[in-house]
Amino acid sequence: MSFYSYQYLVKHNNEPNFLFIIGILVLAAAIFVTSYLYFKNRSDNKYRDLLIIFGLGIFLFIGINYNNYEQQLDINNKTNQTLSLMQSVAKDKKVSKNKLYSNSSSLTEGMLIKAGKDIYRVSFDNNLSSYTLSKANIISSQKIQLIKK
């Protein structure tokens, strides 16, 4: 069973999609270079064609990755909810955030929170606006893996 630290969730929640950024930058640079070459050599149609291809390529690239972007936003929102829960547990149990671990990055019924040496099972109401902690015991403590960073 894996438990993720508060710092791990914060770090991975703010991680941008570098491949998307690099792809956009490469296509933008290609558009810039072909635009320059086209305006320098207007009689050569191959630069105009390349400019059109790269322009369509950037729109296609953005269109394909928009769905991934929406999914990443959804994951970030769920992780933010878990981080808020962990902050609330830290305040209630008077434990440092550095000693908090969660077995899930999104709010789920029955998720486990490790606060110091204690492990708690989290129960939510129907709209996830309040929670109840009940002390839990793990059958085999040797299977707990703490992921810190």
Secondary structure as GFF3:
##gff-version 3
##sequence-region A 1 149
A	DSSP	beta_strand	2	5	.	.	.	ID=ss1
A	DSSP	alpha_helix	6	13	.	.	.	ID=ss2
A	DSSP	alpha_helix	18	40	.	.	.	ID=ss3
A	DSSP	alpha_helix	45	93	.	.	.	ID=ss4
A	DSSP	three_ten_helix	97	99	.	.	.	ID=ss5
A	DSSP	beta_strand	100	102	.	.	.	ID=ss6
A	DSSP	beta_strand	112	115	.	.	.	ID=ss7
A	DSSP	beta_strand	118	124	.	.	.	ID=ss8
A	DSSP	beta_strand	131	136	.	.	.	ID=ss9
A	DSSP	three_ten_helix	141	143	.	.	.	ID=ss10
A	DSSP	beta_strand	145	147	.	.	.	ID=ss11
###
